[in-house]
Amino acid sequence: MIDFESHRILNIAQGRGPISELGLLKESGVQLLPEVWYLADSGYQGLQLLHQGATLPVKKPKNSPLSTEQRQANGRLARLRIRTRHLIRSLKVLSDTVGPEESELALP
């Protein structure tokens, strides 16, 4: 979890084995504050059912394309999320660089 304004890392959760991002969030026990707006990617499908302040990209229906408005909305969300994606990538590079033992110390 990253603060949108300051880009500070607020929470890191690591899981073992296959688990969805939403499942990992639930398992971590992090409390979602009602007054906070959460911007998430499609890995958090269902988050909007847990928190009214969650915004996710619109998922394409099975047999029809997204409307122009939906594609534009998804593009706007992607532009907001790109800094977060870059920060996550930096953390992964750090983890790969220092090795598994040190990365577990550096990333609680």
N, C-alpha and C positions, 0 to 999 in steps of 0.2 A: 504494500500500500504506500503510495507516494502522495505528498501534499502538492496539489496542482500549482499553487502560488509560488512556494519556495523551492519546490523540487526536492524537498527533504524526504528521505526514506522513513516512513512511520512504522512499518511492520514488514517482516520477511517471514514467510512460512515455507518450510521445506517438507516434502513428503517422500515417502519411500514407495516405490511401485506405482502402478497406474492409478491416478486419481484425478478427477476433473478439478479445474480451478475453483469452481463453486464448492465442490466437496472439500477441498483443502481449506477454503475460507471457513466453512462451517466447522470443520475439525479443529481449526486453530483457536476457536473460541473468541475471536475478535468481535467486539460489540460494535455494530454499525449505529452511529449517532443519527437520530432522526433529523437534525437540522443540517446535516452535511449532504452535499450533492456528490454522488459516486458515479464516475465515468468509467465504464468497464468495456472490455472487448467481448466478442461472441463466446469466449470460453466460460463466461459467467451467465449463460442462458438460465433464466429462472431467478436471477438476483432481484429483478423488479417485483417479483412476488414476495420477497422478504423485506424489501425496502422501497418505499415510494419515491425516494430521491435517487434512484438508480437509472442511468441512461445507458442503453446498449444499442449497437447497430441494429437496423431492421433486417431481419432474416428473410431471404428470398422464399416465397411460397413454392411449393413443389412443382406446380405445373404452369407457373406464370412468372414473368420477369418483374423486377422491382419497378415502381413508377419512377419518373424523373425526379420527383420531389424526394422520394425515399433514397435514391442514389445520391442526391445532393446532400441530404441529411447525413448519410453514412460518410460522405467525403468530409463534411465539416467535423464530425466526430473523429475521424482518422487524423485530421490536421491538429486537433487538440491533443490526441493521444501520442503523437509521434515523439515528443520529448520524453515521455515516460518509456516508450519502447527503446529509445536510445539509452536511457539510464539502465534499464533492465539488461540490455546487451552488454553494457560496460561491466555490470556485476558478473555476468556470465564469463566474460573475458578474464576478469580478475580471478574468478574461481578456477578457471582452466589454467591460468598462469601460475598461481601459487600452489596448486595441488589440493587434493581433497582434505588433507588434515588441516592445513592452514586456513582453507576457505571456510571450514566449519567453525573455526575460531573467529574468523572475521565476519561471518554472516550467521548470526544466531538464529 
